[in-house]
Amino acid sequence: MAVTRHFDEVEHSRRRFLSGAGVVAGALVAGHALSVWGRPLAAGAATATATAGKAAKGRTVVFVELAGGNDAIDTLVPYTDPQYRRLRPTLAVDAPIDLDGAVGLHPGLVALAERYRAGQVAVIEGVGYPDNDLSHFASLANWWSAEPGSPGATGWLGRYLDRAVGYDDPLAGVVVGPGPSPALVGERSFATSISDTSGLAPRAPAWLADTDDLLDTWARMGSARSSRRTLEGKVRQAIALTDDARADLDRALRADATGDDAALDPRADAADVSDGSATDAFAVAARLVTAPSPPRVVYLTRLGDYDTHQGSAARRDALMTDLDTGLGRFLTTVEAAGRADDVIVVTLSEFGRRAQENGSGTDHGNAGTHFVIGARVTGGRYGAPTTLSTLDSRGNLPFAVDFRQLYATALGWLDADPEPILGKGFTPQPVFTT
Amino acid sequence: MWLDDPLAMSTARTRRRAEVAHVYRRLSMGPQPDLVADTRTADDAIARALDLATPAATPPAIAPPVDDEAARQAGQIGTPIAWWVDQMQQSPRLIEERLVWFWHDHFATGLQKVRYPYLMWQQHLTLRRNATGSFATMLKEISRDPAMLLYLDGITNTARERNENFGREVMELFTLGHGHYTEQDVVEASRAFTGWVVNIPGRPVARLLSNPAWTSAFVPSRFDAGTKTLLGTTGALDMDGALDVLLARDATSERIAAKLYGTLVGTRPSDKTVRRLGKVLRDADYEVVPLVEAIVADGGFLAAEARNVRARSPLEKLVGLIQAVPPTGTVVGRVGPRGQSPGAGNALRTLGYVPFVPPNVAGFPDGSALLGPHQMVHAFDLLSVYPTAPTVPATVDGLLDRLALVDVSDRTRTVLRDEPDPARRLALAVTAPEYSVM
């Protein structure tokens, strides 16, 4: 990732923005009829948890992390806003796909627009965290830990897995990307990280040749007498757990939804998602989600490079097309497998981008626009509607909806209590139909 | 033991060798096989590990980058990592290497945010210079270290606009520990830490600074000169003044003592031991070596229940591999996001254990966090340190000697014997349960 931060951003990275509860509440009052996001919580949120209940069994959330800071303004384009062409003289999107006469989606987001029209997309506008830090690293640490300002060593999904699963099922949370995500690091659980459909396979040097054979031999080492209470006993357990996870993953990744091995998509099979392709990562996710025992959490990390300081128009268009292709195919596969009612997709990104372009791209901004997508989603626009006439002091879309409300909603979908994971004040928002 | 009983003698010898290997695993970054072979008793091993008589190696000369752009080339971290790993595996100053890593983990600072490899290298030299010296001096130097000032936002902490990142972490992570300060103390300490800048050539503010490029400086106009009250001490505290307040608390010396005990011994010290060791550190004016000596003299250090209770980290595994079977080519190589490169750099990256790149301010993972399926499977990646099949001792015993593995189960021996290829045997040995603990 091209991590470029300008001096002015460093000098002022802790300037305070609209972070008081009163300001947020105001934004909500002025917002759409559907705007129930924000803190403190609207009373209407209480109905949301009822959605979850026992139905949460077998549910999956697929998180899509658009690393680098996705540009909210050219994703959900306020093309009727008189400021738009002034702020984006060279980058402005030409033919957005209109949603409601006021905003439209980037023209590459064809499948997403279709789903929106089908009422399956909740668009959450103004998502961020208080006292935005414009550093990628600091922002990601905040998003991963869900402890903005003082991120600890565990990730928020790690804490979820600690409570919901423990050490028993290392496939309850699967990261798809070049390496593990800090978001899934827990204290009493393991998440698994894979980079392609080869699953849990070593990237060993060629001279080691047949690593499957080594891995088969592996579990036969160590004293059979070592107690599970000793560390060596735990290592033996970990090896056995890893072997099971490898075999389960292989079954999930090598077969398609019908269980027919021959129906492999050769492209997905060969895909190495470490090049950051969302299309490839979604193809791996589709296999995981349509497996007999799907993960609860699939986390697509480090997709592309959304840090579009320069070369933005072309790069942005390519990123949007890649994202949409992956998402569209994923949703179709999930539907075909009869899993549509069990799966939601949630996008994440550490921040949005500056409203005023810098000539060839955009610099780090504050709030972002995110999507919750699924057959059980009540579609519509939520949060603080995107308007370019009320930017914050640095010319960014202001923070209005705490990202932890988005997290709480995803946890609600999984039938988990958000409070021990996120702290007080965050509850599932009612964006799901019962 | 009967002198005329060969079996008893051999058992005693094995027990002593196991103890010697244990001491070296704990007091260095990895047991150098020749040293293990040459050392008779655990006491000899302790004396050897703490011996700092041999002068330190001269670090490579790395020229300061000419400007901001040149300074950001991430590839430049390759030389520092390679040199450091080489020190870990072969420096004669054993305890120094253990402590340099300990302090890097303690004062975890990451290239991801600092972005200037040169500044990470400068911080490393500061840690190395102080690793066996005074913790108080090191804390003060690290607090104004350019990489730390960038990492925990010290350069944006001014009288006009406070940034509490460093003020909070210095108390929570570097000194007192959670629960020993209030939110108001974070505010007061942060005020005392205001006023520091880093001269980065090419940045606008650099023109206004007179300190040398790539160094930090105190700028009075950015400093909050007012009166602060930190942990009950009131005065016009500046950085060192605030740090002295933190150092004067028993909680600081006891926390450092307990943490170092956990690393060197591997078990949790009793409250009584923590109080005793904290006092040792304070009485020695925060000199670290007396604390190390007190820890290894503690009955817990050689106790049976302290054996094999620590998970061997990916970095310690790599060091052990290099010591056992020296690679002929590039050891670390490029640590990049994409593509193949020689050496074990990308393996360390996959395993989240690249020096200078801790995952977060809390440092590198340990314990059970090293036993997840990802960590377990990708331990095999460390064999990338050999671009072609290495020459490995032909016998199982020869290989185990090089790895300083003494107590190996019959099951593991059987697996190793059944593998005809010595190089593949090495891969199995370093992923065996016995090698995964220390």
Chai-1 contact restraints between the chains, C-beta under 6 A:
chainA,res_idxA,chainB,res_idxB,connection_type,confidence,min_distance_angstrom,max_distance_angstrom,comment,restraint_id
A,F7,B,R203,contact,1.0,0.0,6.0,A-B,restraint_1
A,F7,B,P204,contact,1.0,0.0,6.0,A-B,restraint_2
A,E11,B,T156,contact,1.0,0.0,6.0,A-B,restraint_3
A,S13,B,T156,contact,1.0,0.0,6.0,A-B,restraint_4
A,R14,B,T156,contact,1.0,0.0,6.0,A-B,restraint_5
A,R14,B,N163,contact,1.0,0.0,6.0,A-B,restraint_6
A,F137,B,Q112,contact,1.0,0.0,6.0,A-B,restraint_7
A,F137,B,K113,contact,1.0,0.0,6.0,A-B,restraint_8
A,S150,B,R168,contact,1.0,0.0,6.0,A-B,restraint_9
A,A153,B,A362,contact,1.0,0.0,6.0,A-B,restraint_10
A,P170,B,P373,contact,1.0,0.0,6.0,A-B,restraint_11
A,G179,B,T350,contact,1.0,0.0,6.0,A-B,restraint_12
A,P180,B,H374,contact,1.0,0.0,6.0,A-B,restraint_13
A,P182,B,P359,contact,1.0,0.0,6.0,A-B,restraint_14
A,F190,B,G372,contact,1.0,0.0,6.0,A-B,restraint_15
A,T192,B,P373,contact,1.0,0.0,6.0,A-B,restraint_16
A,S193,B,H374,contact,1.0,0.0,6.0,A-B,restraint_17
A,L200,B,P373,contact,1.0,0.0,6.0,A-B,restraint_18
A,L200,B,V377,contact,1.0,0.0,6.0,A-B,restraint_19
A,P202,B,V377,contact,1.0,0.0,6.0,A-B,restraint_20
A,P202,B,H378,contact,1.0,0.0,6.0,A-B,restraint_21
A,P202,B,F380,contact,1.0,0.0,6.0,A-B,restraint_22
A,P202,B,D381,contact,1.0,0.0,6.0,A-B,restraint_23
A,R203,B,D381,contact,1.0,0.0,6.0,A-B,restraint_24
A,A204,B,F380,contact,1.0,0.0,6.0,A-B,restraint_25
A,A204,B,D381,contact,1.0,0.0,6.0,A-B,restraint_26
A,A204,B,L383,contact,1.0,0.0,6.0,A-B,restraint_27
A,P205,B,L383,contact,1.0,0.0,6.0,A-B,restraint_28
A,P205,B,S384,contact,1.0,0.0,6.0,A-B,restraint_29
A,W207,B,T388,contact,1.0,0.0,6.0,A-B,restraint_30
A,W207,B,A389,contact,1.0,0.0,6.0,A-B,restraint_31
A,L208,B,L383,contact,1.0,0.0,6.0,A-B,restraint_32
A,L208,B,A427,contact,1.0,0.0,6.0,A-B,restraint_33
A,T217,B,V415,contact,1.0,0.0,6.0,A-B,restraint_34
A,R220,B,V415,contact,1.0,0.0,6.0,A-B,restraint_35
A,M221,B,R411,contact,1.0,0.0,6.0,A-B,restraint_36
A,M221,B,T412,contact,1.0,0.0,6.0,A-B,restraint_37
A,M221,B,V415,contact,1.0,0.0,6.0,A-B,restraint_38
A,M221,B,A432,contact,1.0,0.0,6.0,A-B,restraint_39
A,G222,B,S409,contact,1.0,0.0,6.0,A-B,restraint_40
A,G222,B,P433,contact,1.0,0.0,6.0,A-B,restraint_41
A,S223,B,S409,contact,1.0,0.0,6.0,A-B,restraint_42
A,L231,B,V309,contact,1.0,0.0,6.0,A-B,restraint_43
A,L231,B,V437,contact,1.0,0.0,6.0,A-B,restraint_44
A,E232,B,N308,contact,1.0,0.0,6.0,A-B,restraint_45
A,E232,B,P433,contact,1.0,0.0,6.0,A-B,restraint_46
A,E232,B,V437,contact,1.0,0.0,6.0,A-B,restraint_47
A,V235,B,P433,contact,1.0,0.0,6.0,A-B,restraint_48
A,V235,B,S436,contact,1.0,0.0,6.0,A-B,restraint_49
A,R236,B,P433,contact,1.0,0.0,6.0,A-B,restraint_50
A,A238,B,L371,contact,1.0,0.0,6.0,A-B,restraint_51
A,A238,B,M376,contact,1.0,0.0,6.0,A-B,restraint_52
A,T242,B,P373,contact,1.0,0.0,6.0,A-B,restraint_53
A,T242,B,M376,contact,1.0,0.0,6.0,A-B,restraint_54
A,A245,B,P373,contact,1.0,0.0,6.0,A-B,restraint_55
